[in-house]
Amino acid sequence: MKKLVRGFLPEVDPLIELPPVFTAWEAAAKNLPKLLVGSQFQKTLEELPPFPFDALKTKAEIERAMQLLSYFGHAYVWGQKTAPKSIPEVLAKPWWEVAKMAGRPPVLSYASYALTNWKRLDPKGPIDLGNIVLIQNFLGGIDEEWFILVHVAIEAKAHDALNACIDALDAKDAATLNRHLSTMATSLEAMCDTLDRMPERCDPYIYFTRVRPYIHGWKNHPAFPVGLIYSGVDEKPKQYRGETGAQSSIIPTLDGLLGITHTQDELYHYLQEMREYMPEEHRAFLAYVEQNSHVRAFVKEHSECKELYNRCVSLINRFRLTHLGYAAAYIQKQHQATSKNPTEVGTGGTPFMSYLKKHQDETSAFILE
């Protein structure tokens, strides 16, 4: 398995817009916040020309198309007072086809929401907070920007930890493994420090009322008991999970390297399902690390590695604990105004508080005595 150039971020900066043949769609995408505020998006969408998905030539174009269509799909569904029963054919058909090209379900996933949704203010500067902004928004505003950009920055910080996973698989002695675990710990600490910055510019109330409503899916959601019809594709309703950080491949990969496992219950099966929403190459990287790691067994036989191993486990636990705290503040403690944005169900359609708490408890149990 080859090393990653930028962790799970694309090797080159994401494409900002599609070629000229897509001009009408790109114009609507850039105007999406205004169209949503004016309640004009549904009308605008239905008047767009056919989306020429056959004109997509490169991976970057496919990813920008997937991003644009996914934002349009969620804007159409959640930008109305009453959730619709179907998505119009002008959007449903190209979304379905582009999703097949991208290797992910036709729904907004973490890859389109965060991994490919950034550009640098200074093209030569770092991929980090202060130098990145979003390509695509729903409503816009600093809270929406910051919420997503914190995730992008975390992905950038994870680069060294992920490559340390590959190195650690080949470690034959304690000193070599310790070197790679030290790299992983430093990277994890930077990830945790970045996650700690979420409250700086993302207010819990604004997140809940202006950001979160657009990223729900239509599986295990009270507004969609049977799912959503993709008109012109299939008249049988489809059910897909909404965007969630559980679709990031970072922590599952680090779990796999360190031998952190989780009880095979509903949470376990949900996390396995989330892999279907990850880019195919990320799923392959995760599976390779998970299937080839003997790090935990090695550490048990080499006590000189235990301190750094435990530090890595503790930092993953810190990351999960911070996430749990945010889930309580940003979702559970907020006032539910409508069933479209429920406080008891996560955007992925799960009882998120119990899942997150269980996940964190299971992680802490892997500290070696």
Secondary structure, DSSP 8 states (H G I E B T S, - for coil): ----SSTTS-SS---SS--GGGHHHHHHHHTHHHHHHTT-HHHHHHTS----GGG--SHHHHHHHHHHHHHHHHHHHHTSSS--SEE-HHHHHHHHHHHHHHTS-SS--HIIIIIT--EESSTTS-SSTTTEE-S--SS-SHHHHHHHHHHHHHHHHTHHHHHHHHHHHT--SHHHHHHHHHHHHHHHHHHHHHHTTGGGT--HHHIIIIIGGGG--SSSBTTBSS-EEETTTEEEEE------GGG-SHHHHHHHHHT----SSHHHHHHHHHGGGS-HHHHHHHHHHHHH--HHHHHHH-GGGHHHHHHHHHHHHHHHHHHHHHHIIIIITS---STTS-SSS-TTSS-HHHHHHHHHHHHHTT---
